[in-house]
């Protein structure tokens, strides 16, 4: 259990502040993460990142020979696009940027959005996604990124330190990912700060095979083996997934502790793993038995192999010096500690654009609506987290609360500046996406912005059909960005029926309020019906069987919110 915290919701920010203070002699905090720039010639900036809770990944891997910067999100939640942009902008030295992260929907969206913004500013930005988890999918491109993040980040950081160009860093990162395979097991679940129960439990006498690093349980539970038997399972499973074009039988190895597995246990396990690898004809190179990519206080471990060629071996063995990892053959070279300027992607403007009286009146109603949503989400935060924890990482309730709190704060500022509804929704959406992060954060943020853009601020009156158009724009943004459709077990399963019913009711002449209430009933039924579905997208997909019988957290929260809005008085 995580016992030391202040406000549990601010744990990620609080721990990062302590980390930055501790290592202020070698790195600087910037909005969204940390950066360390070399004192010598400019290099390609290697930016890594993901949610907090995995130390030394990700901030602990910033330094000479490794990452140039790390983006840190909330616990087990992808950082927002704004945070990614901030860190990348601060770390860029004129030679381009590589963004690298594990293969999760929220990370893919947020890092992708940040990359597009950087490219529009003329910064050549590449993306290297890590897909090393052999348990999460048969197809390599669908696999999650877990402890193999480390090998990919290390190779790219070492390559960048030699001064090679952006194309080479990207190429080597993709080669490292293609050569890396990992399998993990869990002995016990992890507990979020402030929570009284772990995100999942492993039955006594069992382990969870194929765990994730965001508090996801294993793919299946198996009787707890001896150390020798576990070594056989890990080695045989990973070797069976060896790359088809492995250049040699020289392998980089990581035996990784997840958080509370003792080092002595890892050493004992290695004593069984090492002879199995040698018997299979493999030569181990610079083995790391350590906590490399953790999951708060989870009990468990993982085995990672990267099949080496001459290039990968050179960069795997190269010097590195970071707060959380040190491989040094020579004294630490000096680093630049003068960085002071950070960047924020969301700058709050003091004044709002001109707007009509009708737009300002609708903005006031919308601000009340956001307050209603805030009350509902705070009331149901634990329930939504419990639903999400069945087959995900348990962060949906907390992420939605952080998003709505930010949106309400932004809407308050907008109203105080006499903003219209379009401006209010756009600023609220941007704030939601920046503060919440994760899949739901980027989706809700983009959807609110889209609704605002459709409504505009210059109308003399807003008809029921305009409200329908706003709802349709909200839906279109969700579908376009998330790629989900009916039956994928996402919020779309409740959102599409809601918008369809709203449109149909308004078309018959019903008032917006009565149409909204009727549509919210349809959304509530549709959300409950997702319990029988099998997830096809997102983090729940590898744990599809475990999610059957439980409704989707995103669809549930959507239904709760439209119901709460429908119950508002519009007087």
C-alpha positions as CSV (number, residue, x, y, z in Angstrom):
1,X,0.0,0.0,0.0
2,X,1.2,3.6,-0.8
3,X,1.1,5.2,2.7
4,X,2.9,8.5,2.2
5,X,0.9,11.2,0.4
6,X,-0.8,14.5,0.9
7,X,-3.7,15.0,-1.4
8,X,-4.0,11.6,-3.2
9,X,-5.1,13.4,-6.4
10,X,-1.9,15.4,-6.4
11,X,0.5,12.5,-5.7
12,X,2.1,12.6,-9.1
13,X,2.8,16.3,-9.0
14,X,4.0,16.2,-5.4
15,X,6.5,13.4,-5.9
16,X,7.8,15.1,-9.1
17,X,8.5,18.3,-7.1
18,X,10.6,16.3,-4.6
19,X,12.4,14.5,-7.4
20,X,13.3,17.8,-9.1
21,X,14.6,19.3,-5.9
22,X,16.7,16.2,-5.2
23,X,18.4,16.2,-8.6
24,X,18.5,19.9,-9.3
25,X,22.2,19.7,-9.9
26,X,21.7,17.7,-13.1
27,X,18.2,18.4,-14.5
28,X,15.5,21.0,-14.5
29,X,11.8,20.7,-14.1
30,X,9.6,22.1,-16.8
31,X,5.8,22.1,-17.1
32,X,4.9,18.4,-17.5
33,X,8.2,16.8,-16.7
34,X,12.0,17.1,-16.6
35,X,14.8,18.0,-19.0
36,X,18.6,17.7,-19.0
37,X,20.6,19.2,-21.9
38,X,24.1,18.3,-22.9
39,X,26.8,20.9,-22.4
40,X,28.4,19.9,-25.8
41,X,27.1,20.0,-29.3
42,X,23.4,19.9,-29.9
43,X,21.8,16.4,-30.1
44,X,18.6,14.8,-31.2
45,X,16.2,15.2,-28.3
46,X,14.9,11.8,-27.1
47,X,11.7,12.4,-25.1
48,X,10.2,9.5,-23.1
49,X,7.2,9.4,-21.0
50,X,4.0,8.0,-19.6
51,X,2.2,7.9,-16.3
52,X,3.8,8.3,-12.8
53,X,4.2,5.2,-10.6
54,X,6.9,3.4,-12.6
55,X,10.1,4.9,-11.2
56,X,12.9,4.9,-12.4
57,X,10.8,5.2,-15.6
58,X,10.4,7.8,-16.7
59,X,11.9,10.8,-15.0
60,X,14.7,8.7,-13.5
61,X,16.0,7.9,-17.0
62,X,16.9,11.5,-18.0
63,X,20.6,12.3,-18.3
64,X,23.7,11.8,-20.4
65,X,23.5,8.7,-22.6
66,X,19.8,8.3,-22.0
67,X,16.7,10.5,-22.4
68,X,16.9,14.2,-22.9
69,X,13.6,14.7,-21.3
70,X,10.7,12.8,-19.7
71,X,7.0,13.6,-19.6
72,X,5.2,12.6,-16.4
73,X,1.4,12.1,-16.3
74,X,-0.9,11.3,-13.4
75,X,-0.5,7.8,-11.9
76,X,-0.8,5.1,-14.6
77,X,-2.2,7.8,-16.9
78,X,-0.7,9.1,-20.1
79,X,0.5,12.8,-19.9
80,X,-1.6,15.3,-21.7
81,X,-0.6,16.6,-25.2
82,X,0.2,19.9,-23.5
83,X,2.7,18.3,-21.2
84,X,4.4,16.4,-24.0
85,X,4.7,19.6,-26.1
86,X,6.1,21.5,-23.1
87,X,8.9,19.0,-22.4
88,X,9.7,18.4,-26.1
89,X,9.9,22.2,-26.8
90,X,12.2,22.7,-23.8
91,X,14.5,19.8,-24.8
92,X,14.7,20.6,-28.6
93,X,18.2,21.6,-29.6
94,X,17.6,22.2,-33.3
95,X,18.2,18.6,-34.5
96,X,14.7,17.2,-34.1
97,X,12.8,15.2,-31.5
98,X,11.9,11.6,-31.0
99,X,8.9,10.8,-28.8
100,X,8.9,7.3,-27.3
101,X,6.4,5.6,-25.1
102,X,4.5,2.3,-24.5
103,X,1.7,1.3,-26.7
104,X,-1.4,2.5,-24.9
105,X,-4.4,4.4,-26.4
106,X,-4.0,7.5,-24.3
107,X,-0.3,7.8,-24.9
108,X,-0.7,7.3,-28.6
109,X,-3.3,10.1,-28.8
110,X,-1.6,12.6,-26.6
111,X,2.0,12.1,-27.9
112,X,0.5,12.1,-31.5
113,X,-1.3,15.4,-31.0
114,X,1.9,17.0,-29.5
115,X,3.9,15.7,-32.4
116,X,1.6,17.4,-34.9
117,X,1.9,20.7,-33.1
118,X,5.7,20.5,-33.0
119,X,5.8,19.6,-36.7
120,X,3.5,22.6,-37.5
121,X,6.1,24.8,-35.8
122,X,8.9,23.3,-38.0
123,X,10.3,20.9,-35.5
124,X,11.0,17.5,-37.1
125,X,9.3,15.1,-34.7
126,X,9.3,11.3,-34.9
127,X,7.4,8.7,-32.9
128,X,8.8,5.3,-31.7
129,X,6.2,3.2,-29.9
130,X,7.3,0.3,-27.7
131,X,5.4,-3.1,-28.2
132,X,7.4,-5.7,-26.2
133,X,4.7,-7.4,-24.1
134,X,4.2,-10.8,-25.6
135,X,1.2,-11.6,-23.4
136,X,-1.0,-8.8,-24.5
137,X,-1.5,-9.7,-28.2
138,X,-0.4,-12.1,-30.9
139,X,0.3,-9.3,-33.4
140,X,3.4,-7.4,-32.5
141,X,1.9,-4.0,-33.4
142,X,-0.9,-4.4,-30.9
143,X,1.2,-5.3,-27.9
144,X,1.6,-3.1,-24.9
145,X,4.9,-1.5,-23.9
146,X,6.2,-2.6,-20.5
147,X,9.8,-3.1,-19.2
148,X,11.0,-3.2,-22.9
149,X,10.6,0.6,-22.8
150,X,14.0,0.6,-21.1
151,X,15.9,-1.1,-23.9
152,X,14.4,1.1,-26.6
153,X,14.9,4.3,-24.7
154,X,18.5,3.3,-23.8
155,X,19.5,2.5,-27.4
156,X,18.1,5.8,-28.7
157,X,19.6,7.9,-25.9
158,X,23.0,6.3,-26.5
159,X,22.7,6.8,-30.2
160,X,21.7,10.5,-29.8
161,X,24.7,11.0,-27.5
162,X,27.1,10.0,-30.4
163,X,25.7,12.9,-32.5
164,X,23.9,10.9,-35.2
165,X,21.0,12.5,-37.0
166,X,17.3,12.1,-36.4
167,X,16.8,9.4,-39.0
168,X,19.4,7.2,-37.4
169,X,18.0,7.6,-33.9
170,X,14.5,6.7,-35.1
171,X,15.9,3.8,-37.1
172,X,17.8,2.4,-34.1
173,X,14.8,2.9,-31.8
174,X,12.6,0.9,-34.2
175,X,15.3,-1.8,-34.5
176,X,15.5,-2.0,-30.7
177,X,11.8,-2.4,-30.3
178,X,11.7,-5.1,-33.0
179,X,14.4,-7.0,-31.2
180,X,12.8,-6.8,-27.7
181,X,10.4,-9.2,-26.0
182,X,9.0,-9.2,-22.4
183,X,6.8,-11.4,-20.2
184,X,5.7,-10.4,-16.7
185,X,4.0,-12.0,-13.7
186,X,2.2,-10.5,-10.7
187,X,2.2,-11.9,-7.2
188,X,0.0,-9.1,-5.7
189,X,-1.8,-6.0,-6.9
190,X,-0.8,-2.4,-6.4
191,X,-2.7,0.3,-4.4
192,X,-3.3,3.8,-5.6
193,X,-2.4,6.6,-3.1
194,X,-5.4,7.2,-0.8
195,X,-7.1,3.9,-1.7
196,X,-7.8,1.2,0.8
197,X,-7.8,-1.7,-1.5
198,X,-5.5,-2.8,-4.4
199,X,-6.6,-2.4,-8.0
200,X,-6.7,-6.2,-8.2
201,X,-6.0,-9.2,-6.1
202,X,-4.2,-12.4,-7.0
203,X,-5.7,-15.4,-5.3
204,X,-3.7,-17.0,-2.5
205,X,-1.3,-19.6,-3.9
206,X,-1.5,-18.1,-7.5
207,X,0.3,-15.6,-9.7
208,X,-1.1,-13.5,-12.5
209,X,0.6,-14.3,-15.8
210,X,1.0,-11.5,-18.3
211,X,0.4,-8.5,-16.1
212,X,0.5,-4.8,-17.3
213,X,2.4,-2.0,-15.6
214,X,-0.7,0.2,-15.0
215,X,-2.3,-1.9,-12.3
216,X,-3.8,-4.3,-14.9
217,X,-4.0,-7.9,-13.6
218,X,-2.5,-10.8,-15.5
219,X,-4.2,-12.4,-18.5
220,X,-4.8,-15.5,-16.4
221,X,-4.1,-16.8,-12.9
222,X,-1.9,-19.9,-12.5
223,X,-0.7,-21.8,-9.4
224,X,2.3,-20.2,-7.8
225,X,5.4,-22.1,-9.1
226,X,8.8,-22.5,-7.5
227,X,11.5,-20.1,-8.5
228,X,12.9,-22.7,-10.8
229,X,9.6,-23.4,-12.5
230,X,8.9,-19.7,-12.9
231,X,12.3,-19.3,-14.5
232,X,11.4,-22.0,-17.0
233,X,8.1,-20.2,-17.8
234,X,9.7,-16.8,-18.3
235,X,12.6,-18.1,-20.4
236,X,10.7,-20.5,-22.6
237,X,7.9,-18.1,-23.3
238,X,10.2,-15.2,-24.2
239,X,12.5,-17.4,-26.3
240,X,9.5,-18.8,-28.2
241,X,8.7,-15.2,-29.3
242,X,12.3,-14.5,-30.5
243,X,12.4,-12.2,-33.6
244,X,12.3,-14.1,-36.8
245,X,15.4,-12.2,-38.0
246,X,17.4,-12.2,-34.8
247,X,21.0,-11.3,-35.8
248,X,22.7,-13.4,-33.1
249,X,22.2,-15.2,-29.8
250,X,23.7,-12.4,-27.9
251,X,21.0,-10.9,-25.7
252,X,20.6,-7.9,-23.5
253,X,18.7,-9.0,-20.4
254,X,16.5,-7.2,-17.8
255,X,15.1,-9.1,-14.8
256,X,12.8,-6.4,-13.5
257,X,11.1,-6.0,-10.1
258,X,7.7,-4.4,-10.2
259,X,7.8,-2.7,-6.8
260,X,7.8,-4.9,-3.8
261,X,9.6,-8.1,-5.0
262,X,12.8,-8.0,-3.0
263,X,16.1,-7.8,-4.7
264,X,17.2,-11.1,-3.0
265,X,14.2,-12.8,-4.7
266,X,15.3,-11.4,-8.0
267,X,18.9,-12.6,-7.5
268,X,17.6,-16.1,-6.6
269,X,15.4,-16.1,-9.7
270,X,18.3,-15.1,-11.9
271,X,20.3,-18.0,-10.6
272,X,17.7,-20.2,-12.3
273,X,17.3,-18.0,-15.4
274,X,20.9,-17.6,-16.3
275,X,21.7,-21.3,-16.9
276,X,18.5,-21.8,-19.0
277,X,19.6,-19.0,-21.3
278,X,23.1,-20.4,-21.6
279,X,21.7,-23.9,-22.3
280,X,19.6,-22.4,-25.1
281,X,22.9,-21.1,-26.6
282,X,22.5,-17.5,-25.7
283,X,25.2,-15.2,-24.4
284,X,24.0,-12.6,-21.9
285,X,25.3,-9.0,-22.3
286,X,25.3,-6.5,-19.4
287,X,22.5,-8.1,-17.5
288,X,20.3,-5.8,-15.4
289,X,18.6,-7.3,-12.3
290,X,16.9,-4.3,-10.8
291,X,13.8,-2.3,-10.5
292,X,13.7,-0.7,-14.0
293,X,10.0,-0.2,-14.8
294,X,7.9,-0.5,-11.7
295,X,4.1,-0.4,-10.8
296,X,3.9,1.4,-7.5
297,X,3.8,-1.4,-4.8
298,X,3.0,-4.3,-7.1
299,X,4.5,-7.6,-6.3
300,X,5.9,-9.3,-9.4
301,X,8.7,-9.4,-11.9
302,X,9.3,-9.5,-15.7
303,X,11.9,-10.9,-18.0
304,X,13.1,-8.8,-21.0
305,X,15.4,-9.9,-23.8
306,X,16.7,-7.8,-26.6
307,X,18.5,-9.7,-29.4
308,X,21.6,-7.8,-30.3
309,X,23.5,-7.0,-33.4
310,X,26.7,-4.9,-33.4
311,X,24.9,-1.6,-33.5
312,X,22.4,-2.4,-30.7
313,X,25.1,-3.9,-28.5
314,X,27.2,-0.8,-28.8
315,X,24.4,1.4,-27.7
316,X,23.2,-1.0,-25.0
317,X,26.7,-1.1,-23.4
318,X,27.3,2.6,-23.8
319,X,27.8,4.9,-20.8
320,X,24.8,6.5,-19.2
321,X,24.3,8.6,-16.0
322,X,20.8,9.3,-14.8
323,X,19.2,9.6,-11.3
324,X,17.7,6.1,-11.6
325,X,20.3,4.3,-13.8
326,X,24.1,4.6,-14.1
327,X,26.4,2.7,-16.4
328,X,29.7,4.7,-16.3
329,X,33.1,3.8,-17.6
330,X,34.5,7.3,-17.3
331,X,33.9,10.3,-15.0
332,X,30.5,12.0,-15.4
333,X,30.8,14.7,-18.1
334,X,29.4,18.1,-17.3
335,X,25.8,18.9,-18.2
336,X,24.0,22.1,-18.8
337,X,22.1,23.2,-15.6
338,X,21.2,26.6,-16.8
339,X,17.8,25.8,-18.3
340,X,15.1,28.0,-16.7
341,X,12.5,28.5,-19.4
342,X,9.6,26.1,-19.7
343,X,6.6,26.0,-22.0
344,X,2.9,25.6,-21.4
345,X,0.6,24.7,-24.3
346,X,-2.5,26.2,-22.6
347,X,-2.0,29.9,-21.9
348,X,-5.1,31.5,-20.3
349,X,-6.0,34.6,-22.1
350,X,-7.3,37.5,-19.9
351,X,-10.0,38.5,-22.3
352,X,-12.5,36.6,-24.4
353,X,-13.5,37.5,-28.0
354,X,-16.6,39.5,-28.7
355,X,-19.8,37.5,-28.3
356,X,-23.5,38.0,-28.7
357,X,-25.9,38.3,-25.7
358,X,-27.4,35.0,-26.6
359,X,-24.0,33.4,-26.6
360,X,-23.1,34.8,-23.2
361,X,-26.4,33.6,-21.8
362,X,-25.8,30.1,-23.1
363,X,-22.3,30.2,-21.7
364,X,-23.7,30.9,-18.2
365,X,-26.0,27.9,-18.6
366,X,-23.1,25.8,-19.9
367,X,-21.0,26.8,-16.9
368,X,-23.8,25.6,-14.6
369,X,-23.9,22.4,-16.5
370,X,-20.1,21.9,-16.0
371,X,-20.7,22.4,-12.2
372,X,-23.4,19.8,-12.3
373,X,-21.1,17.4,-14.1
374,X,-18.4,18.1,-11.5
375,X,-20.8,17.2,-8.7
376,X,-21.8,14.0,-10.4
377,X,-18.3,12.9,-11.1
378,X,-17.1,13.5,-7.6
379,X,-20.0,11.6,-6.3
380,X,-19.3,8.6,-8.5
381,X,-15.5,8.7,-8.7
382,X,-14.9,5.5,-6.7
383,X,-17.6,3.6,-8.6
384,X,-16.1,4.5,-11.9
385,X,-12.6,3.6,-10.7
386,X,-13.9,0.2,-9.5
387,X,-15.5,-0.5,-12.8
388,X,-12.4,0.5,-14.7
389,X,-10.2,-1.7,-12.5
390,X,-12.0,-4.9,-13.5
391,X,-10.1,-5.0,-16.8
392,X,-8.1,-1.7,-16.9
393,X,-6.0,0.4,-14.6
394,X,-8.7,1.8,-12.3
395,X,-8.0,5.5,-13.2
396,X,-11.1,6.4,-15.0
397,X,-12.9,8.0,-12.1
398,X,-9.9,10.0,-10.9
399,X,-9.0,11.0,-14.5
400,X,-12.6,12.3,-15.1
401,X,-12.6,14.2,-11.8
402,X,-9.3,15.9,-12.7
403,X,-10.7,16.8,-16.1
404,X,-13.9,18.3,-14.9
405,X,-12.2,20.2,-12.1
406,X,-9.9,21.8,-14.7
407,X,-12.8,22.5,-17.0
408,X,-14.9,24.2,-14.3
409,X,-11.9,26.4,-13.3
410,X,-11.5,27.4,-17.0
411,X,-15.2,28.1,-17.4
412,X,-15.2,30.3,-14.3
413,X,-12.5,32.4,-15.8
414,X,-14.2,32.5,-19.1
415,X,-17.5,33.7,-17.5
416,X,-15.7,36.3,-15.5
417,X,-14.4,37.7,-18.8
418,X,-17.9,37.8,-20.4
419,X,-17.1,34.9,-22.7
420,X,-19.5,33.4,-25.1
421,X,-20.4,29.7,-25.2
422,X,-18.0,28.8,-27.9
423,X,-15.0,30.4,-26.2
424,X,-16.0,28.8,-22.8
425,X,-16.3,25.3,-24.3
426,X,-13.1,25.6,-26.1
427,X,-11.1,26.8,-23.1
428,X,-12.8,24.2,-20.9
429,X,-12.0,21.4,-23.3
430,X,-8.4,22.5,-23.5
431,X,-8.1,22.6,-19.7
432,X,-9.8,19.2,-19.4
433,X,-7.4,17.6,-21.9
434,X,-4.3,19.1,-20.4
435,X,-5.0,18.3,-16.8
436,X,-6.7,14.9,-17.1
437,X,-4.5,13.2,-19.8
438,X,-5.3,9.6,-20.6
439,X,-7.7,8.4,-23.2
440,X,-10.8,10.0,-21.6
441,X,-9.0,13.3,-21.1
442,X,-8.0,13.8,-24.7
443,X,-11.4,12.6,-26.0
444,X,-13.5,14.8,-23.7
445,X,-11.2,17.7,-24.2
446,X,-11.4,17.5,-28.0
447,X,-15.1,16.9,-28.0
448,X,-15.9,19.9,-25.9
449,X,-13.8,22.0,-28.2
450,X,-15.5,20.7,-31.2
451,X,-19.0,21.4,-29.8
452,X,-17.9,25.0,-29.1
453,X,-16.6,25.5,-32.6
454,X,-19.9,24.5,-34.0
455,X,-22.0,26.7,-31.8
456,X,-19.9,29.8,-32.4
457,X,-20.2,33.1,-30.4
458,X,-22.0,35.4,-32.8
459,X,-25.6,34.1,-33.0
460,X,-28.6,36.2,-32.0
461,X,-30.4,33.0,-30.8
462,X,-29.7,29.3,-30.4
463,X,-32.3,26.9,-31.7
464,X,-32.8,23.3,-30.5
465,X,-31.2,22.2,-33.8
466,X,-28.1,24.1,-32.8
467,X,-27.8,22.2,-29.6
468,X,-28.2,19.0,-31.6
469,X,-25.4,20.2,-34.0
470,X,-23.2,20.7,-30.9
471,X,-23.9,17.2,-29.7
472,X,-23.2,15.8,-33.2
473,X,-19.9,17.6,-33.3
474,X,-19.0,16.2,-29.8
475,X,-19.8,12.7,-31.1
476,X,-17.8,13.2,-34.3
477,X,-14.7,14.3,-32.4
478,X,-14.9,11.3,-30.2
479,X,-15.3,8.9,-33.1
480,X,-12.6,10.5,-35.3
481,X,-10.0,10.6,-32.5
482,X,-10.8,7.3,-30.8
483,X,-11.7,5.2,-33.8
484,X,-14.4,3.4,-31.9
485,X,-17.8,2.3,-33.1
486,X,-20.9,0.6,-31.7
487,X,-20.0,-2.7,-30.1
488,X,-16.4,-1.9,-29.2
489,X,-17.3,-1.4,-25.5
490,X,-16.4,2.2,-25.2
491,X,-18.3,5.4,-24.4
492,X,-19.4,5.5,-28.0
493,X,-21.9,2.7,-27.2
494,X,-23.8,5.1,-25.1
495,X,-23.0,8.3,-26.9
496,X,-24.3,7.3,-30.4
497,X,-27.7,6.2,-29.1
498,X,-27.9,9.4,-27.0
499,X,-27.3,11.7,-30.0
500,X,-29.6,9.7,-32.2
501,X,-32.4,10.0,-29.7
502,X,-31.8,13.7,-29.1
503,X,-31.8,14.4,-32.8
504,X,-35.0,12.4,-33.4
505,X,-36.9,14.0,-30.5
506,X,-35.9,17.5,-31.5
507,X,-37.0,16.8,-35.0
508,X,-40.5,16.1,-33.8
509,X,-40.7,19.5,-32.1
510,X,-39.8,18.4,-28.5
511,X,-38.0,20.9,-26.3
512,X,-34.3,20.5,-25.8
513,X,-34.8,19.7,-22.1
514,X,-37.4,17.0,-22.7
515,X,-35.5,15.5,-25.6
516,X,-32.3,15.5,-23.6
517,X,-34.0,13.7,-20.7
518,X,-35.4,11.1,-23.0
519,X,-32.0,10.6,-24.7
520,X,-30.3,10.2,-21.3
521,X,-32.6,7.3,-20.5
522,X,-31.6,5.7,-23.8
523,X,-27.9,6.3,-23.0
524,X,-28.3,4.8,-19.5
525,X,-29.8,1.6,-20.9
526,X,-27.1,1.4,-23.6
527,X,-24.3,1.9,-21.1
528,X,-25.7,-1.0,-18.9
529,X,-25.9,-3.1,-22.0
530,X,-22.1,-2.8,-22.6
531,X,-21.7,-5.4,-19.8
532,X,-22.2,-8.2,-22.3
533,X,-19.7,-6.8,-24.8
534,X,-16.1,-7.8,-25.3
535,X,-13.7,-4.8,-25.5
536,X,-12.0,-4.3,-28.8
537,X,-10.0,-1.1,-28.1
538,X,-7.9,0.4,-25.3
539,X,-6.3,-1.2,-22.3
540,X,-9.2,-3.5,-21.5
541,X,-8.8,-5.3,-24.8
542,X,-6.0,-7.7,-23.6
543,X,-8.3,-8.6,-20.6
544,X,-11.4,-9.0,-22.6
545,X,-12.7,-12.1,-20.8
546,X,-12.4,-10.4,-17.4
547,X,-14.5,-7.4,-18.5
548,X,-17.5,-9.5,-19.6
549,X,-20.3,-8.9,-17.1
550,X,-19.1,-5.4,-16.2
551,X,-20.2,-2.3,-18.1
552,X,-17.7,0.0,-19.7
553,X,-16.5,2.8,-17.4
554,X,-16.5,5.4,-20.2
555,X,-20.1,4.6,-21.3
556,X,-21.2,4.6,-17.6
557,X,-19.7,8.0,-16.9
558,X,-21.2,9.4,-20.1
559,X,-24.7,8.1,-19.1
560,X,-24.3,9.5,-15.5
561,X,-23.3,13.0,-16.9
562,X,-26.1,13.3,-19.5
563,X,-28.6,12.2,-16.9
564,X,-27.4,14.8,-14.4
565,X,-27.5,17.5,-17.1
566,X,-31.0,16.5,-18.0
567,X,-32.2,16.9,-14.4
568,X,-30.9,20.6,-14.3
569,X,-33.4,23.4,-14.1
570,X,-33.0,25.7,-17.1
571,X,-34.7,28.7,-15.6
